[in-house]
């Protein structure tokens, strides 16, 4: 199952700083990809949203903590695990 951490930048963080932070996160050993969700959005809140896709064997809790400690990050979280449930009960 793919591991992802969603996060958003502080409102005052400029786009250049956001890109620099993403480059830092991208260099961490267990991070496979880090990017903004929709950098071209007309909505400022959406432009601040980003994600980090992790390796299968990554310790998501420790990476989450590292992201939360970055001064440019407002908040970070691991999305809830969702499962499809068959309507037939099988």
Buried (B, 14 or more C-beta within 10 A) or exposed (E): EEBBBBBBBBEEBEEEBBEEBBEBBEEBEBBBEBBBBEBEEEEEEBBBBBBBBBBEEBEBEEBBEBBBEBEBBBEBEBEEEEEEEEEEEE
